[in-house]
Amino acid sequence: MNKVPAAIFIVVCSLLLSCAASKTKYSPSKKYPQKDLRKDYVLLREILEKKHPGIYWYTSKDSMNMYFDRYYNAIADSMTEQQFTWHILAPLVDKIHCGHTSVGSSKAYRKWATGKQLPSFPLYFKVWGDSMAVIANLNRKDSIFKRGTLVTSVNGVGNIEQVNRMFNYLPEDGYANNVNYIRLSGNFPYYHRNIYGLSKRYNITYLDSLGIEQKANIPLFSPVKDTSKKTVKEKRPPQPKVNKLLRARSLTIDSSGLMATMTLNTFSKGKLRRFFKKSFKELREKNINNLVLDLRSNGGGKVNSSTLLTKYISRTPFKVADTAYAIARGLGPYSRYIKGSWFNNLEMFFISSKKSDGNYHIGLLERKLYQPKKTNHYNGNVYVLTNGPTFSASTLFCNAVKGQ
């Protein structure tokens, strides 16, 4: 059954949001009192328990209660924002296994960190399965860890143990950790710093050119401050509008005239209605019988846009979801802590109704059977490319066309 939770949450902390709005200069080393952090934690727990529609889908209520108590007790003293975010909130939220529920730093922290090179673990890895291969080294003078070097452990922690622990801090739907392999491969030093902390030196085991395991000791990467002159920030020229659109979506036709590739990186922007209309008309007029639809970087967006694409591709009538519901009709009394709550509450009041299971169902989504388009419907061969980041609205499309 294809279930869509009708209420989606981005987990935040009211204390950290308040510090973002503070007029005082932000300091990442500032520690917040234990009582304030526990107060925020209790508020977060109440919101999740009373409003999150899928909190017990993958983890039982008894187990979630155990995790809630464990991380509450782990707030044993005052903590910095990053300590609270990574040592308490991130591992807690991971236990829900909901890709739409994640933890982020405050706006103030992100603003402070922008443009800064922070001390970190020096190696970037391509991570997959039990393997970690070096793809970059921040310590440029290092002669050992070149691109392609296979590493087998860091500070005595083997690859499998290390990756599994890091996965316990990263959100995913169910147990689909393929997206987390990509996250670790994109910025391993960032996650290692926040999860394991910093070391002055790192003991690394690796395989040499003969496949023999060797050991090496490498230093922490510490950026050197240039105090000789003030840096002048260069203003980047505004990017042409067409480039912004192409980053969101594009259509290219092979020189042979036999194949086209449509790349869709989002369903949130890109003037997609006009783009779909123009693109599928062109494919029909040029009689292109093979279409590669690339959704590998599509994290979702507007369900209406995903549904529109499905109408152009699907050969059979389809539903967006068999079940779409929330466990409450509104977000009160927590509305003031949740961005966009006013619109959410208003929408749910008009489009949902309580059913016998006690949940508030969006009947239109559950009943409506969408019909494929007649004008410019694509009838050729379609090859859909997906990846770990393929998520949310893009997976609704995949679910509808799979097997056709």
matplotlib code that plots the C-alpha trace (Angstrom):
import matplotlib.pyplot as plt

x = [0.0, 1.3, 1.0, 1.6, 1.8, -0.3, 1.7, 5.4, 7.9, 11.3, 12.6, 13.9, 14.6, 12.8, 15.8, 18.2, 15.8, 15.6, 19.3, 19.3, 17.2, 19.4, 21.1, 24.2, 27.2, 26.8, 29.4, 29.4, 31.1, 28.2, 26.6, 22.9, 21.8, 20.6, 17.2, 16.5, 17.7, 15.5, 12.6, 13.0, 13.5, 10.2, 8.4, 9.9, 8.8, 5.2, 5.0, 6.4, 4.2, 1.0, 1.4, 3.8, 1.8, 4.5, 6.4, 5.7, 5.8, 9.3, 10.0, 7.5, 6.0, 7.8, 11.1, 10.5, 9.7, 13.0, 14.9, 13.1, 14.1, 17.7, 18.4, 16.6, 18.9, 21.9, 21.4, 23.4, 24.9, 25.0, 25.7, 26.6, 24.2, 26.2, 26.5, 22.8, 22.1, 24.4, 24.6, 20.9, 18.6, 20.1, 20.3, 16.8, 15.2, 17.0, 15.0, 11.8, 13.1, 11.2, 13.1, 11.0, 12.0, 15.5, 17.6, 19.4, 21.5, 20.1, 20.2, 22.7, 25.1, 24.8, 25.5, 28.5, 29.9, 29.4, 32.8, 34.8, 37.2, 36.9, 39.4, 38.4, 39.3, 41.4, 40.2, 37.2, 36.0, 33.8, 31.8, 29.9, 29.2, 32.3, 34.7, 36.1, 38.3, 40.1, 38.8, 40.5, 43.0, 42.9, 46.5, 48.0, 51.5, 50.5, 52.3, 50.4, 46.7, 46.3, 43.0, 41.9, 43.7, 41.6, 41.2, 40.2, 40.0, 40.2, 41.4, 40.9, 37.3, 36.8, 34.8, 31.6, 31.4, 32.2, 29.6, 26.9, 27.5, 27.3, 24.1, 22.6, 22.7, 21.4, 17.7, 16.3, 12.9, 12.6, 16.0, 16.9, 20.5, 21.6, 21.0, 23.3, 26.2, 25.9, 25.8, 29.0, 30.7, 29.8, 31.3, 32.8, 34.9, 31.8, 29.9, 33.0, 33.8, 30.2, 29.7, 33.2, 34.7, 38.2, 41.5, 44.9, 46.1, 44.4, 45.6, 44.7, 45.1, 45.1, 46.0, 49.2, 49.7, 50.3, 47.1, 49.0, 47.5, 49.7, 49.4, 49.9, 49.4, 48.1, 47.4, 44.1, 43.5, 43.8, 43.3, 45.9, 44.6, 46.1, 46.5, 48.7, 45.8, 42.1, 40.2, 38.0, 34.7, 34.1, 30.5, 29.5, 27.5, 23.8, 23.4, 21.4, 17.8, 18.2, 20.9, 18.7, 16.0, 18.5, 19.7, 16.1, 15.2, 16.4, 15.7, 18.4, 17.9, 20.7, 22.3, 21.0, 17.4, 16.7, 16.8, 16.1, 17.2, 14.9, 16.7, 14.5, 16.3, 13.2, 9.5, 9.5, 10.5, 11.5, 8.2, 7.5, 4.0, 5.2, 8.4, 6.4, 4.0, 6.7, 9.0, 6.4, 5.1, 8.6, 9.2, 5.9, 6.7, 10.2, 9.0, 11.6, 10.8, 13.3, 13.2, 15.7, 14.1, 16.8, 15.5, 18.8, 19.0, 15.3, 14.5, 10.8, 8.7, 5.1, 3.0, 0.9, 4.0, 4.9, 1.3, 1.4, 4.5, 2.9, -0.1, 2.3, 4.0, 1.6, -0.3, -2.9, -5.1, -3.3, -3.7, -1.3, -1.7, -3.9, -3.8, -3.1, -3.8, -2.8, -3.3, -4.6, -6.6, -4.3, -0.9, -2.3, -1.4, 2.1, 1.4, 3.7, 6.7, 6.1, 6.7, 3.7, 1.4, -1.4, -1.8, -1.4, -4.2, -6.5, -5.9, -6.5, -9.7, -11.2, -9.7, -9.6, -12.2, -12.0, -12.5, -13.2, -9.5, -9.4, -7.1, -7.9, -7.9, -7.5, -10.3, -9.6, -6.1, -7.3, -10.2, -9.2, -8.1, -6.0, -6.2, -3.2, -3.1, -4.4, -2.6, 1.2, 1.1, 4.5, 4.0, 7.7, 10.1, 10.9, 14.0, 13.8, 17.1, 16.9, 19.4, 19.6, 18.5, 15.4, 12.8, 9.3, 7.2, 9.7, 9.1, 5.4, 6.0, 8.2, 5.6, 2.9, 4.9, 6.9, 6.2, 4.7]
y = [0.0, 3.4, 5.6, 9.3, 11.1, 14.2, 16.1, 16.5, 17.8, 19.4, 19.0, 22.2, 23.4, 26.6, 27.6, 27.4, 29.3, 32.1, 32.3, 32.8, 35.9, 37.3, 40.6, 39.5, 38.1, 34.4, 32.1, 28.4, 27.7, 29.2, 26.6, 26.5, 25.5, 21.9, 23.0, 25.0, 22.2, 19.6, 22.0, 22.2, 18.4, 17.8, 20.2, 18.3, 15.0, 16.2, 17.5, 14.2, 12.0, 14.0, 15.1, 12.9, 10.5, 7.9, 7.9, 4.3, 2.9, 1.4, 1.7, 0.4, 2.8, 1.0, 1.4, 5.0, 5.7, 4.1, 6.3, 9.4, 8.7, 7.7, 11.0, 13.1, 11.6, 12.2, 16.0, 15.7, 19.2, 22.4, 21.9, 23.9, 24.0, 21.5, 19.1, 19.3, 18.9, 16.0, 14.1, 14.3, 15.3, 13.6, 10.0, 10.4, 11.5, 8.7, 6.2, 7.4, 6.4, 9.2, 10.9, 14.0, 14.4, 15.7, 17.9, 21.1, 23.8, 27.2, 30.1, 31.8, 28.9, 28.5, 32.2, 32.0, 28.9, 30.3, 30.8, 29.3, 26.4, 24.6, 22.1, 18.6, 15.1, 15.6, 12.8, 12.7, 9.2, 7.5, 5.3, 2.1, -1.1, -1.9, 0.1, 3.6, 5.0, 8.4, 11.0, 14.1, 15.0, 18.4, 17.9, 18.6, 17.7, 14.2, 11.6, 8.5, 9.1, 9.8, 9.5, 5.9, 4.7, 2.2, 2.8, 0.0, 1.8, 5.2, 5.4, 1.6, 1.7, -0.5, 0.6, -1.3, -0.3, 3.3, 3.6, 1.9, 4.3, 7.3, 6.0, 6.2, 10.0, 10.4, 10.4, 8.0, 6.5, 3.1, 1.5, 2.9, 4.0, 4.3, 8.1, 8.1, 6.5, 9.5, 11.9, 10.4, 10.4, 14.1, 15.4, 12.7, 15.2, 17.1, 14.1, 12.6, 15.9, 16.2, 12.5, 11.4, 14.8, 16.1, 14.4, 16.1, 13.1, 10.1, 6.5, 5.2, 1.7, 1.4, -1.0, -0.2, -0.8, -4.5, -4.8, -5.2, -3.4, -0.6, 2.0, 5.7, 8.6, 11.8, 15.2, 17.1, 19.5, 23.0, 25.9, 28.6, 32.1, 34.8, 37.8, 39.7, 41.3, 41.7, 39.5, 41.3, 39.5, 39.5, 39.9, 37.2, 38.4, 37.3, 34.0, 34.1, 33.1, 30.3, 28.7, 28.5, 26.8, 24.4, 23.4, 22.4, 20.7, 20.1, 18.2, 17.1, 15.0, 12.8, 13.6, 10.3, 11.5, 8.1, 9.1, 12.0, 12.6, 14.6, 15.6, 16.6, 17.7, 19.0, 19.2, 22.5, 25.0, 25.3, 26.3, 22.6, 22.8, 24.9, 22.7, 19.4, 20.8, 22.0, 19.0, 16.3, 18.2, 18.2, 14.5, 13.7, 16.0, 14.6, 11.0, 10.3, 6.7, 6.4, 8.7, 8.5, 10.2, 11.1, 11.6, 10.7, 14.1, 14.8, 15.2, 15.8, 19.0, 19.6, 16.6, 18.3, 18.6, 14.9, 13.9, 16.0, 14.2, 10.9, 11.8, 12.3, 8.9, 6.5, 4.1, 3.4, 5.4, 5.9, 7.1, 9.3, 7.2, 4.5, 6.2, 9.8, 10.9, 12.8, 11.8, 15.3, 17.8, 20.7, 21.5, 23.3, 23.9, 23.8, 26.0, 28.8, 26.4, 25.2, 27.1, 27.3, 25.9, 28.5, 27.3, 23.7, 24.0, 25.8, 23.3, 20.3, 21.8, 21.9, 18.8, 16.2, 14.2, 11.8, 8.1, 5.0, 4.5, 7.8, 9.4, 12.4, 11.3, 13.3, 11.6, 13.3, 11.9, 8.4, 8.3, 10.3, 8.2, 10.3, 9.6, 9.7, 12.7, 12.4, 15.4, 14.8, 11.7, 9.9, 6.4, 5.4, 3.4, 5.1, 4.4, 5.9, 6.5, 6.7, 7.1, 7.6, 11.2, 10.3, 11.0, 12.1, 13.4, 11.8, 8.3, 8.8, 9.1, 6.0, 4.0, 4.9, 3.9, 1.0, -2.2, -0.4]
z = [0.0, -1.0, 2.1, 2.1, 5.5, 5.2, 7.8, 7.2, 9.8, 9.7, 13.2, 14.8, 18.3, 19.6, 21.7, 18.7, 16.6, 19.2, 19.3, 15.5, 15.9, 18.7, 18.0, 19.8, 17.8, 17.3, 19.0, 18.2, 21.6, 23.6, 25.9, 26.7, 30.2, 30.7, 31.9, 28.7, 26.4, 28.3, 28.0, 24.3, 24.1, 25.9, 23.5, 20.5, 22.0, 22.5, 18.9, 17.4, 19.5, 18.9, 15.3, 13.4, 11.3, 10.9, 14.2, 14.9, 11.4, 11.7, 15.5, 18.0, 20.6, 23.5, 21.6, 20.8, 24.4, 25.4, 22.9, 24.0, 27.6, 26.7, 24.9, 27.5, 30.1, 27.8, 28.3, 31.5, 31.3, 29.3, 25.6, 22.5, 19.6, 17.6, 20.6, 21.1, 17.4, 16.7, 20.0, 21.0, 18.2, 15.2, 16.6, 18.1, 14.9, 12.9, 14.9, 13.2, 9.8, 8.0, 5.2, 5.7, 9.3, 9.8, 12.0, 10.9, 12.4, 13.2, 10.7, 12.9, 12.8, 9.1, 8.6, 10.9, 9.1, 5.5, 3.8, 6.7, 6.5, 9.9, 11.3, 10.2, 9.4, 6.2, 3.9, 1.6, 0.7, -1.9, 0.5, -0.7, 1.1, 3.2, 1.1, 1.4, -1.3, -1.0, -3.5, -2.0, 0.7, 2.4, 3.5, 0.1, 0.9, 2.0, -0.2, 0.9, 0.6, -3.1, -5.0, -5.1, -2.0, -0.1, 3.6, 6.0, 9.4, 11.1, 14.7, 15.1, 13.8, 10.8, 7.8, 8.4, 12.1, 11.2, 8.4, 10.5, 13.4, 11.1, 9.5, 13.0, 12.8, 9.3, 8.2, 5.6, 4.6, 6.2, 5.9, 2.5, 3.4, -0.3, 0.1, 3.1, 1.2, -1.1, 1.8, 3.3, -0.1, -0.6, 2.7, 4.9, 7.0, 7.9, 9.2, 10.9, 12.7, 14.1, 15.0, 16.2, 17.1, 16.2, 16.9, 16.7, 14.7, 13.0, 12.8, 9.4, 8.0, 4.2, 1.4, -0.5, -4.2, -3.6, -1.6, 1.7, 4.7, 6.1, 8.8, 8.8, 11.2, 9.7, 11.2, 11.6, 8.8, 10.3, 7.9, 8.2, 8.7, 6.4, 8.6, 6.1, 4.3, 4.4, 2.1, -0.4, -1.2, -4.9, -5.9, -8.3, -11.3, -11.2, -13.0, -16.3, -15.8, -18.4, -16.4, -13.3, -15.3, -16.8, -13.4, -12.5, -15.8, -19.3, -22.5, -25.0, -28.1, -29.3, -32.7, -34.1, -33.5, -31.8, -28.1, -25.8, -22.2, -19.9, -16.7, -13.8, -10.6, -8.8, -8.8, -6.9, -9.6, -13.2, -14.8, -15.2, -16.7, -19.6, -19.9, -20.0, -22.6, -24.9, -24.4, -25.0, -28.1, -29.5, -28.8, -30.7, -33.6, -34.0, -33.5, -30.7, -29.6, -26.7, -23.6, -20.7, -17.7, -15.2, -11.7, -9.9, -8.2, -7.8, -4.1, -4.8, -4.5, -5.6, -5.9, -8.6, -10.8, -10.3, -11.1, -14.3, -15.5, -14.7, -16.9, -19.9, -19.3, -17.7, -20.0, -17.4, -14.9, -11.6, -8.0, -6.2, -3.0, -1.6, 1.8, 2.7, 6.3, 9.4, 13.0, 13.8, 11.8, 12.8, 14.4, 17.5, 20.2, 18.6, 15.6, 16.7, 16.6, 13.1, 10.0, 7.6, 10.2, 9.5, 5.9, 6.9, 9.5, 7.1, 4.3, 6.6, 7.9, 4.4, 2.7, 5.5, 7.5, 10.4, 9.5, 11.6, 12.2, 14.1, 11.5, 9.3, 5.7, 2.5, 0.6, -2.7, -2.9, -1.9, -4.3, -7.4, -10.4, -12.7, -16.5, -18.8, -21.1, -24.6, -26.1, -26.6, -24.4, -24.7, -26.1, -26.8, -24.6, -21.3, -19.1, -15.6, -13.8, -10.0, -7.2, -3.4, -3.6, -5.7, -3.0, -2.1, -5.1, -7.6, -6.0, -6.3, -10.1, -10.1, -8.1, -10.7, -13.8, -12.5, -14.4, -17.4]

ax = plt.figure().add_subplot(projection="3d")
ax.plot(x, y, z, "-o")
ax.set_aspect("equal")
plt.show()
